Amino acid sequence: MKPLSPSLPLLLLLLLLLSSTTFAAPSLSPSPSPTISPIPRPSPRTSSSPLDPKHLKALESLNIPTAKNPCDHHRPTSTVVTCDSGSPFRLVTSLSFTNCSSDLTSISSAALRALSPSLASLSFLNCPSLSPPPRLPTSLRSFSASSSFLRRRKSLSGVYLARLVNLTDLTVSSSPVSTSGLFVILGNMRKIASLTISHANLSGNIPKSLHSNLTFIDLSDNLIKGTIPTSITQLSNLKSLNLSSNSISGEIPDSIGDLISLKNLSLSSNKLSGPIPDSISSLPDLTHLDLSGNQLNGTVPRFITKMKSLKHLNLANNNFRGVLPFNASFLKKLEVFKVGGNSDLCYNRTVLSSKMKLGIAQCDKHGLPLSPPPEKEDSSSDYDYGSEDETSVKKKEESRGPNKVVLGVSIGLASLVFLIIFLILCAKWCG
């Protein structure tokens, strides 16, 4: 038996080193958590009582199928019927007509009256060929018409809507309303809480008296003129005010700060002038502020940065001037920020980066906008714009050399190759 070659231990050592470098410990996958079956909940009980015979007959006269349960919302139908769970008979509480056929041009007022007084909600969505019922039940608490009643001389009128004295919710959108003013509609609606009349060719001024129950007002995209009256700023429960896309002029009243419950203020695309009133800082819950498309002037107030709830801010297309008083940390908290279209407004490069693309020029050393705004940084400028932000400095430092991980792996592989060559040479020498 031949003696073992002296190179054999070296080769075994080499294999051991190679196996130790290529071996990877298997990753332990976490054991799946046991599936917890949801606790079975009892299905909601539906009333087994039949529908009131008078209501059943009224639905039939409205061409609503009644062979199956008309109160079943899962039926494929353009009319949704909601019923209560009363006994001994169920009553219809809500009717919703959607995507009406062009053949449907009228609805029986007698049928609607037969559903009163339980009928509390009536809505029409995308029923352009339909004419408004001659009379609506005064029992209605909610009435909605969107993209409906578009036939000439068959549209809604202010007097028609004014009869609904028990409404708490009125919504008319993309459906024309013929009236001499909003006061005709709202005069006797003392219970109204939510008012939407948008894109309805509504003209006239905002009434000097409004009912205090109002919490939501949307009169956008109409022909309303005049100023913002104090009647609006006296609505202490108002949460949303949208007067955008009208012809409202004058200044934003200082009393706007009295709307302490306001969350949404949209006054865009009007003819408003003057400065932003300081009283807006008194609105603690304001999340949406849109003043774009007006003739507002003065400087942008610094107090806006202290409005902690603000998420949407649009000041574009006005006549603001001076230096924008916002820093990057404030703008990052906003979900929407627009300020372009203010030719006399500029930003300080030491505070905001040009990469933010604000739509306004940089300020020169006098705090005036550079005209025209340079597309590239001007290194010869007399005004010191300060150092770069921390993020860009870090990125440049990281790009100055090879990645540390790649460098470590390269050194390890080079050492391993050197060791292999050394062991092979030692084996030859010992052999």
TORFI-92979 format. One record per residue (C-alpha): y negated, z, x negated. Coordinates in nm, 3 decimals, always signed. Example, Ala and Ser with C-alpha at 12.3 -4.5 7.8 and 13.67 -1.06 7.14 Angstrom:
<pts>
pt y: +0.450, z: +0.780, x: -1.230
pt y: +0.106, z: +0.714, x: -1.367
</pts>
This chain:
<pts>
pt y: +0.000, z: +0.000, x: +0.000
pt y: -0.335, z: -0.110, x: -0.143
pt y: -0.607, z: +0.145, x: -0.187
pt y: -0.895, z: +0.123, x: +0.057
pt y: -1.178, z: -0.096, x: -0.061
pt y: -1.489, z: +0.107, x: -0.145
pt y: -1.693, z: -0.130, x: +0.074
pt y: -1.503, z: -0.030, x: +0.392
pt y: -1.688, z: +0.302, x: +0.444
pt y: -2.014, z: +0.118, x: +0.400
pt y: -1.916, z: -0.140, x: +0.663
pt y: -1.814, z: +0.138, x: +0.902
pt y: -2.150, z: +0.304, x: +0.845
pt y: -2.321, z: -0.029, x: +0.916
pt y: -2.133, z: -0.069, x: +1.247
pt y: -2.223, z: +0.287, x: +1.343
pt y: -2.592, z: +0.219, x: +1.282
pt y: -2.584, z: -0.103, x: +1.482
pt y: -2.408, z: +0.064, x: +1.775
pt y: -2.659, z: +0.349, x: +1.776
pt y: -2.954, z: +0.106, x: +1.794
pt y: -2.809, z: -0.111, x: +2.069
pt y: -2.663, z: +0.163, x: +2.283
pt y: -2.870, z: +0.248, x: +2.589
pt y: -2.802, z: +0.553, x: +2.793
pt y: -2.727, z: +0.457, x: +3.149
pt y: -3.008, z: +0.549, x: +3.388
pt y: -2.910, z: +0.796, x: +3.648
pt y: -3.001, z: +0.661, x: +3.985
pt y: -3.107, z: +0.931, x: +4.224
pt y: -2.852, z: +1.007, x: +4.484
pt y: -2.958, z: +0.881, x: +4.822
pt y: -3.104, z: +1.145, x: +5.044
pt y: -2.899, z: +1.215, x: +5.350
pt y: -3.009, z: +1.017, x: +5.651
pt y: -3.151, z: +1.242, x: +5.916
pt y: -3.088, z: +1.101, x: +6.257
pt y: -3.391, z: +1.129, x: +6.483
pt y: -3.378, z: +1.385, x: +6.753
pt y: -3.313, z: +1.199, x: +7.075
pt y: -3.612, z: +1.218, x: +7.307
pt y: -3.576, z: +1.192, x: +7.678
pt y: -3.701, z: +0.860, x: +7.811
pt y: -4.015, z: +0.888, x: +8.022
pt y: -3.933, z: +0.938, x: +8.382
pt y: -4.042, z: +0.664, x: +8.612
pt y: -4.105, z: +0.726, x: +8.973
pt y: -3.834, z: +0.599, x: +9.204
pt y: -4.072, z: +0.592, x: +9.497
pt y: -4.135, z: +0.250, x: +9.651
pt y: -4.472, z: +0.081, x: +9.640
pt y: -4.701, z: +0.140, x: +9.935
pt y: -4.636, z: -0.137, x: +10.194
pt y: -5.007, z: -0.214, x: +10.223
pt y: -5.034, z: -0.252, x: +9.847
pt y: -4.721, z: -0.464, x: +9.839
pt y: -4.872, z: -0.699, x: +10.095
pt y: -5.202, z: -0.708, x: +9.905
pt y: -5.025, z: -0.808, x: +9.583
pt y: -4.842, z: -1.085, x: +9.766
pt y: -5.173, z: -1.221, x: +9.896
pt y: -5.292, z: -1.228, x: +9.533
pt y: -4.987, z: -1.443, x: +9.444
pt y: -4.840, z: -1.164, x: +9.233
pt y: -4.455, z: -1.166, x: +9.243
pt y: -4.316, z: -0.860, x: +9.416
pt y: -3.943, z: -0.942, x: +9.434
pt y: -3.892, z: -0.718, x: +9.131
pt y: -4.087, z: -0.408, x: +9.046
pt y: -4.448, z: -0.536, x: +9.017
pt y: -4.539, z: -0.229, x: +8.812
pt y: -4.297, z: -0.328, x: +8.534
pt y: -4.513, z: -0.419, x: +8.233
pt y: -4.223, z: -0.594, x: +8.060
pt y: -4.219, z: -0.880, x: +8.305
pt y: -4.340, z: -1.216, x: +8.165
pt y: -4.648, z: -1.259, x: +8.382
pt y: -5.020, z: -1.324, x: +8.337
pt y: -5.106, z: -1.039, x: +8.572
pt y: -5.039, z: -0.680, x: +8.472
pt y: -5.011, z: -0.425, x: +8.749
pt y: -5.027, z: -0.052, x: +8.681
pt y: -4.915, z: +0.200, x: +8.940
pt y: -4.917, z: +0.575, x: +8.969
pt y: -4.607, z: +0.793, x: +9.019
pt y: -4.701, z: +0.925, x: +9.358
pt y: -4.472, z: +1.016, x: +9.646
pt y: -4.363, z: +0.909, x: +9.900
pt y: -4.530, z: +0.580, x: +9.797
pt y: -4.665, z: +0.456, x: +9.468
pt y: -5.017, z: +0.313, x: +9.458
pt y: -5.173, z: +0.041, x: +9.243
pt y: -5.431, z: +0.184, x: +9.003
pt y: -5.505, z: -0.112, x: +8.775
pt y: -5.500, z: -0.495, x: +8.781
pt y: -5.542, z: -0.717, x: +8.477
pt y: -5.559, z: -1.098, x: +8.503
pt y: -5.505, z: -1.281, x: +8.173
pt y: -5.505, z: -1.653, x: +8.084
pt y: -5.543, z: -1.758, x: +8.444
pt y: -5.424, z: -2.099, x: +8.552
pt y: -5.690, z: -2.359, x: +8.628
pt y: -5.544, z: -2.369, x: +8.979
pt y: -5.654, z: -2.010, x: +9.037
pt y: -6.015, z: -2.044, x: +9.151
pt y: -6.060, z: -1.745, x: +9.380
pt y: -5.928, z: -1.397, x: +9.453
pt y: -5.917, z: -1.239, x: +9.796
pt y: -6.172, z: -0.961, x: +9.843
pt y: -5.968, z: -0.832, x: +10.137
pt y: -5.666, z: -0.785, x: +9.911
pt y: -5.874, z: -0.591, x: +9.660
pt y: -6.017, z: -0.372, x: +9.936
pt y: -5.663, z: -0.302, x: +10.056
pt y: -5.588, z: -0.158, x: +9.711
pt y: -5.884, z: +0.076, x: +9.736
pt y: -5.945, z: +0.365, x: +9.682
pt y: -5.660, z: +0.398, x: +9.428
pt y: -5.763, z: +0.083, x: +9.236
pt y: -5.968, z: +0.218, x: +8.946
pt y: -5.955, z: -0.062, x: +8.689
pt y: -5.996, z: -0.439, x: +8.721
pt y: -6.014, z: -0.684, x: +8.430
pt y: -6.027, z: -1.059, x: +8.377
pt y: -5.955, z: -1.216, x: +8.039
pt y: -5.981, z: -1.590, x: +7.981
pt y: -6.011, z: -1.693, x: +8.345
pt y: -6.283, z: -1.961, x: +8.314
pt y: -6.211, z: -2.146, x: +8.639
pt y: -6.206, z: -1.835, x: +8.851
pt y: -6.498, z: -1.736, x: +9.072
pt y: -6.590, z: -1.369, x: +9.103
pt y: -6.449, z: -1.207, x: +9.416
pt y: -6.721, z: -1.195, x: +9.683
pt y: -6.708, z: -0.814, x: +9.685
pt y: -6.543, z: -0.564, x: +9.457
pt y: -6.409, z: -0.222, x: +9.559
pt y: -6.665, z: +0.050, x: +9.490
pt y: -6.375, z: +0.273, x: +9.383
pt y: -6.361, z: +0.093, x: +9.047
pt y: -6.415, z: +0.309, x: +8.740
pt y: -6.366, z: +0.024, x: +8.493
pt y: -6.455, z: -0.346, x: +8.521
pt y: -6.407, z: -0.604, x: +8.248
pt y: -6.474, z: -0.980, x: +8.232
pt y: -6.424, z: -1.171, x: +7.907
pt y: -6.450, z: -1.551, x: +7.887
pt y: -6.422, z: -1.566, x: +8.264
pt y: -6.625, z: -1.689, x: +8.564
pt y: -6.770, z: -1.982, x: +8.370
pt y: -6.821, z: -2.220, x: +8.662
pt y: -7.180, z: -2.311, x: +8.737
pt y: -7.337, z: -2.120, x: +9.025
pt y: -7.026, z: -1.901, x: +9.030
pt y: -7.114, z: -1.661, x: +8.751
pt y: -7.175, z: -1.290, x: +8.765
pt y: -7.510, z: -1.160, x: +8.884
pt y: -7.694, z: -0.839, x: +8.820
pt y: -7.698, z: -0.745, x: +9.188
pt y: -7.323, z: -0.811, x: +9.207
pt y: -7.250, z: -0.571, x: +8.923
pt y: -7.502, z: -0.314, x: +9.047
pt y: -7.283, z: -0.241, x: +9.350
pt y: -7.021, z: -0.082, x: +9.122
pt y: -7.192, z: +0.255, x: +9.132
pt y: -6.885, z: +0.454, x: +9.023
pt y: -6.823, z: +0.268, x: +8.698
pt y: -6.778, z: +0.461, x: +8.377
pt y: -6.686, z: +0.152, x: +8.172
pt y: -6.848, z: -0.192, x: +8.210
pt y: -6.748, z: -0.477, x: +7.978
pt y: -6.881, z: -0.830, x: +8.011
pt y: -6.826, z: -1.055, x: +7.708
pt y: -6.873, z: -1.432, x: +7.676
pt y: -6.932, z: -1.448, x: +8.050
pt y: -7.285, z: -1.534, x: +8.168
pt y: -7.480, z: -1.283, x: +8.373
pt y: -7.778, z: -1.400, x: +8.579
pt y: -8.030, z: -1.119, x: +8.626
pt y: -8.395, z: -1.046, x: +8.570
pt y: -8.315, z: -0.751, x: +8.348
pt y: -8.067, z: -0.485, x: +8.248
pt y: -8.234, z: -0.230, x: +8.474
pt y: -8.107, z: -0.422, x: +8.779
pt y: -7.747, z: -0.362, x: +8.669
pt y: -7.775, z: -0.003, x: +8.551
pt y: -8.011, z: +0.135, x: +8.813
pt y: -7.748, z: +0.320, x: +9.018
pt y: -7.466, z: +0.349, x: +8.762
pt y: -7.519, z: +0.718, x: +8.699
pt y: -7.165, z: +0.771, x: +8.568
pt y: -7.166, z: +0.488, x: +8.313
pt y: -7.046, z: +0.598, x: +7.967
pt y: -6.947, z: +0.272, x: +7.794
pt y: -7.162, z: -0.039, x: +7.832
pt y: -7.082, z: -0.379, x: +7.681
pt y: -7.271, z: -0.691, x: +7.785
pt y: -7.249, z: -0.931, x: +7.492
pt y: -7.292, z: -1.307, x: +7.462
pt y: -7.391, z: -1.315, x: +7.828
pt y: -7.740, z: -1.475, x: +7.820
pt y: -7.886, z: -1.139, x: +7.920
pt y: -8.266, z: -1.146, x: +7.902
pt y: -8.553, z: -0.904, x: +7.952
pt y: -8.627, z: -0.572, x: +7.785
pt y: -8.418, z: -0.262, x: +7.735
pt y: -8.491, z: -0.025, x: +8.027
pt y: -8.728, z: +0.264, x: +7.966
pt y: -8.478, z: +0.496, x: +8.134
pt y: -8.105, z: +0.514, x: +8.059
pt y: -7.834, z: +0.743, x: +8.192
pt y: -7.752, z: +1.030, x: +7.957
pt y: -7.374, z: +0.983, x: +7.987
pt y: -7.380, z: +0.674, x: +7.764
pt y: -7.174, z: +0.706, x: +7.447
pt y: -7.125, z: +0.335, x: +7.367
pt y: -7.377, z: +0.048, x: +7.397
pt y: -7.314, z: -0.313, x: +7.292
pt y: -7.582, z: -0.560, x: +7.399
pt y: -7.528, z: -0.802, x: +7.110
pt y: -7.582, z: -1.177, x: +7.110
pt y: -7.820, z: -1.200, x: +7.406
pt y: -8.184, z: -1.288, x: +7.472
pt y: -8.323, z: -0.934, x: +7.483
pt y: -8.678, z: -0.895, x: +7.358
pt y: -8.936, z: -0.619, x: +7.322
pt y: -8.904, z: -0.306, x: +7.110
pt y: -8.641, z: -0.033, x: +7.081
pt y: -8.750, z: +0.217, x: +7.350
pt y: -8.731, z: +0.594, x: +7.321
pt y: -8.487, z: +0.589, x: +7.613
pt y: -8.217, z: +0.491, x: +7.364
pt y: -8.305, z: +0.756, x: +7.108
pt y: -8.278, z: +1.025, x: +7.375
pt y: -7.904, z: +0.960, x: +7.424
pt y: -7.776, z: +1.257, x: +7.226
pt y: -7.410, z: +1.168, x: +7.295
pt y: -7.440, z: +0.806, x: +7.180
pt y: -7.182, z: +0.718, x: +6.914
pt y: -7.222, z: +0.340, x: +6.882
pt y: -7.531, z: +0.120, x: +6.925
pt y: -7.509, z: -0.256, x: +6.875
pt y: -7.824, z: -0.457, x: +6.948
pt y: -7.757, z: -0.735, x: +6.699
pt y: -7.843, z: -1.104, x: +6.752
pt y: -8.133, z: -1.063, x: +6.994
pt y: -8.511, z: -1.104, x: +6.968
pt y: -8.603, z: -0.735, x: +6.939
pt y: -8.924, z: -0.679, x: +6.744
pt y: -9.136, z: -0.391, x: +6.617
pt y: -9.027, z: -0.109, x: +6.389
pt y: -8.716, z: +0.105, x: +6.398
pt y: -8.844, z: +0.422, x: +6.571
pt y: -8.849, z: +0.748, x: +6.376
pt y: -8.675, z: +0.911, x: +6.670
pt y: -8.357, z: +0.717, x: +6.578
pt y: -8.268, z: +1.028, x: +6.378
pt y: -8.226, z: +1.220, x: +6.705
pt y: -7.897, z: +1.038, x: +6.770
pt y: -7.699, z: +1.303, x: +6.588
pt y: -7.363, z: +1.176, x: +6.720
pt y: -7.419, z: +0.816, x: +6.606
pt y: -7.146, z: +0.656, x: +6.394
pt y: -7.229, z: +0.286, x: +6.426
pt y: -7.580, z: +0.136, x: +6.414
pt y: -7.603, z: -0.246, x: +6.420
pt y: -7.951, z: -0.397, x: +6.451
pt y: -7.888, z: -0.720, x: +6.259
pt y: -8.037, z: -1.063, x: +6.334
pt y: -8.350, z: -0.950, x: +6.516
pt y: -8.720, z: -0.952, x: +6.436
pt y: -8.757, z: -0.592, x: +6.325
pt y: -9.023, z: -0.512, x: +6.066
pt y: -9.150, z: -0.213, x: +5.872
pt y: -8.957, z: +0.027, x: +5.648
pt y: -8.625, z: +0.200, x: +5.702
pt y: -8.724, z: +0.533, x: +5.864
pt y: -8.642, z: +0.849, x: +5.671
pt y: -8.498, z: +0.998, x: +5.989
pt y: -8.181, z: +0.790, x: +5.943
pt y: -8.084, z: +1.045, x: +5.680
pt y: -8.040, z: +1.292, x: +5.968
pt y: -7.734, z: +1.105, x: +6.100
pt y: -7.446, z: +1.296, x: +5.935
pt y: -7.160, z: +1.094, x: +6.085
pt y: -7.303, z: +0.743, x: +6.038
pt y: -7.032, z: +0.518, x: +5.890
pt y: -7.165, z: +0.170, x: +5.976
pt y: -7.526, z: +0.062, x: +5.914
pt y: -7.617, z: -0.306, x: +5.953
pt y: -7.986, z: -0.396, x: +5.930
pt y: -7.940, z: -0.749, x: +5.794
pt y: -8.130, z: -1.057, x: +5.906
pt y: -8.460, z: -0.890, x: +5.994
pt y: -8.807, z: -0.866, x: +5.840
pt y: -8.776, z: -0.509, x: +5.713
pt y: -8.988, z: -0.432, x: +5.408
pt y: -9.072, z: -0.155, x: +5.166
pt y: -8.831, z: -0.005, x: +4.917
pt y: -8.469, z: +0.077, x: +4.983
pt y: -8.467, z: +0.456, x: +5.037
pt y: -8.277, z: +0.670, x: +4.790
pt y: -8.154, z: +0.907, x: +5.062
pt y: -7.890, z: +0.650, x: +5.160
pt y: -7.686, z: +0.758, x: +4.855
pt y: -7.654, z: +1.105, x: +5.010
pt y: -7.503, z: +0.981, x: +5.336
pt y: -7.145, z: +1.089, x: +5.268
pt y: -6.984, z: +0.926, x: +5.573
pt y: -7.130, z: +0.579, x: +5.511
pt y: -6.870, z: +0.304, x: +5.453
pt y: -7.042, z: -0.016, x: +5.566
pt y: -7.396, z: -0.097, x: +5.450
pt y: -7.561, z: -0.437, x: +5.507
pt y: -7.927, z: -0.480, x: +5.407
pt y: -7.911, z: -0.854, x: +5.337
pt y: -8.180, z: -1.109, x: +5.425
pt y: -8.485, z: -0.886, x: +5.459
pt y: -8.807, z: -0.839, x: +5.263
pt y: -8.716, z: -0.531, x: +5.060
pt y: -8.880, z: -0.493, x: +4.720
pt y: -8.855, z: -0.278, x: +4.408
pt y: -8.552, z: -0.146, x: +4.225
pt y: -8.225, z: -0.088, x: +4.409
pt y: -8.170, z: +0.291, x: +4.387
pt y: -7.789, z: +0.281, x: +4.398
pt y: -7.545, z: +0.347, x: +4.115
pt y: -7.192, z: +0.217, x: +4.066
pt y: -7.021, z: +0.535, x: +4.186
pt y: -7.199, z: +0.512, x: +4.522
pt y: -7.117, z: +0.144, x: +4.569
pt y: -6.749, z: +0.207, x: +4.494
pt y: -6.734, z: +0.447, x: +4.789
pt y: -6.847, z: +0.171, x: +5.025
pt y: -6.598, z: -0.066, x: +5.184
pt y: -6.871, z: -0.326, x: +5.256
pt y: -7.205, z: -0.363, x: +5.076
pt y: -7.443, z: -0.659, x: +5.113
pt y: -7.799, z: -0.678, x: +4.982
pt y: -7.852, z: -1.046, x: +4.897
pt y: -8.140, z: -1.249, x: +5.034
pt y: -8.412, z: -1.001, x: +4.928
pt y: -8.612, z: -1.203, x: +4.677
pt y: -8.838, z: -0.913, x: +4.568
pt y: -8.551, z: -0.668, x: +4.519
pt y: -8.376, z: -0.622, x: +4.183
pt y: -8.124, z: -0.396, x: +4.012
pt y: -8.134, z: -0.203, x: +3.686
pt y: -7.877, z: -0.332, x: +3.439
pt y: -7.846, z: +0.012, x: +3.280
pt y: -7.713, z: +0.139, x: +3.611
pt y: -7.527, z: -0.159, x: +3.761
pt y: -7.329, z: -0.435, x: +3.593
pt y: -7.405, z: -0.803, x: +3.650
pt y: -7.033, z: -0.851, x: +3.724
pt y: -7.084, z: -0.687, x: +4.064
pt y: -7.257, z: -1.004, x: +4.193
pt y: -7.499, z: -0.828, x: +4.425
pt y: -7.692, z: -1.142, x: +4.516
pt y: -8.022, z: -1.012, x: +4.375
pt y: -8.186, z: -1.056, x: +4.037
pt y: -8.194, z: -0.814, x: +3.745
pt y: -8.510, z: -0.617, x: +3.685
pt y: -8.734, z: -0.679, x: +3.389
pt y: -8.894, z: -0.399, x: +3.187
pt y: -9.162, z: -0.363, x: +3.455
pt y: -8.912, z: -0.316, x: +3.739
pt y: -8.973, z: -0.663, x: +3.878
pt y: -8.702, z: -0.923, x: +3.947
pt y: -8.642, z: -1.180, x: +3.677
pt y: -8.721, z: -1.524, x: +3.816
pt y: -8.501, z: -1.717, x: +3.809
pt y: -8.219, z: -1.468, x: +3.744
pt y: -8.041, z: -1.561, x: +3.420
pt y: -7.682, z: -1.677, x: +3.451
pt y: -7.596, z: -1.522, x: +3.114
pt y: -7.713, z: -1.211, x: +2.940
pt y: -8.035, z: -1.268, x: +2.746
pt y: -7.994, z: -1.090, x: +2.415
pt y: -8.359, z: -1.156, x: +2.327
pt y: -8.491, z: -0.967, x: +2.628
pt y: -8.753, z: -0.704, x: +2.561
pt y: -8.590, z: -0.467, x: +2.809
pt y: -8.302, z: -0.254, x: +2.685
pt y: -8.023, z: -0.274, x: +2.942
pt y: -7.819, z: -0.002, x: +2.770
pt y: -7.460, z: +0.013, x: +2.657
pt y: -7.158, z: -0.126, x: +2.832
pt y: -6.964, z: +0.076, x: +3.081
pt y: -6.671, z: +0.288, x: +2.969
pt y: -6.403, z: +0.059, x: +3.116
pt y: -6.518, z: -0.252, x: +2.930
pt y: -6.541, z: -0.059, x: +2.601
pt y: -6.184, z: +0.062, x: +2.639
pt y: -6.060, z: -0.290, x: +2.711
pt y: -6.232, z: -0.424, x: +2.399
pt y: -6.088, z: -0.147, x: +2.184
pt y: -5.742, z: -0.225, x: +2.316
pt y: -5.779, z: -0.595, x: +2.237
pt y: -5.879, z: -0.543, x: +1.873
pt y: -5.527, z: -0.500, x: +1.739
pt y: -5.160, z: -0.545, x: +1.829
pt y: -5.002, z: -0.328, x: +2.088
pt y: -4.869, z: +0.000, x: +1.948
pt y: -4.528, z: -0.040, x: +2.113
pt y: -4.481, z: -0.392, x: +1.973
pt y: -4.587, z: -0.272, x: +1.629
pt y: -4.334, z: +0.014, x: +1.635
pt y: -4.046, z: -0.210, x: +1.742
pt y: -4.131, z: -0.461, x: +1.467
pt y: -4.127, z: -0.193, x: +1.200
pt y: -3.793, z: -0.061, x: +1.329
pt y: -3.630, z: -0.404, x: +1.326
pt y: -3.760, z: -0.477, x: +0.977
pt y: -3.617, z: -0.149, x: +0.850
pt y: -3.281, z: -0.226, x: +1.010
pt y: -3.263, z: -0.571, x: +0.850
pt y: -3.353, z: -0.421, x: +0.513
pt y: -3.076, z: -0.161, x: +0.552
pt y: -2.818, z: -0.426, x: +0.641
pt y: -2.907, z: -0.635, x: +0.334
pt y: -2.894, z: -0.325, x: +0.116
pt y: -2.547, z: -0.227, x: +0.244
pt y: -2.412, z: -0.578, x: +0.196
pt y: -2.535, z: -0.582, x: -0.164
pt y: -2.384, z: -0.237, x: -0.227
pt y: -2.048, z: -0.359, x: -0.088
pt y: -2.046, z: -0.654, x: -0.325
pt y: -2.137, z: -0.437, x: -0.620
pt y: -1.866, z: -0.180, x: -0.540
pt y: -1.605, z: -0.453, x: -0.483
</pts>
